[in-house]
Amino acid sequence: MWVLVFFDLPTETKVQRKVASRFRKDLMTDGFTMFQFSIYLRFCASRENAEVHIKRVKGRLPKKGKVGILHITDKQFGMMEVFHGIKEIEKEMPNQQLELF
């Protein structure tokens, strides 16, 4: 499973910038990597593991702004086409975290 977090947070004031920065840092601390500036993603070994990380994101939602959370299968993620300008580029796969049971 892949968990994608999309967000558009206000950054007009110093306090708002601090809240937005803290949200991004919290995502990275939880193992998310930046796909685009306001899109972060994380690979999860199972649906149950994905739910754990989704719950963490929901617990850190800022009071203002928009946040979307999407979880998709590895197969669906693999069908994504990524372009830089008009040239298609190879997807940079984020580092995968090994989980020991």
Secondary structure as GFF3:
##gff-version 3
##sequence-region A 1 101
A	DSSP	beta_strand	2	8	.	.	.	ID=ss1
A	DSSP	alpha_helix	14	29	.	.	.	ID=ss2
A	DSSP	beta_strand	33	36	.	.	.	ID=ss3
A	DSSP	beta_strand	39	43	.	.	.	ID=ss4
A	DSSP	alpha_helix	47	59	.	.	.	ID=ss5
A	DSSP	beta_strand	66	72	.	.	.	ID=ss6
A	DSSP	alpha_helix	74	78	.	.	.	ID=ss7
A	DSSP	beta_strand	83	84	.	.	.	ID=ss8
A	DSSP	beta_strand	87	88	.	.	.	ID=ss9
###
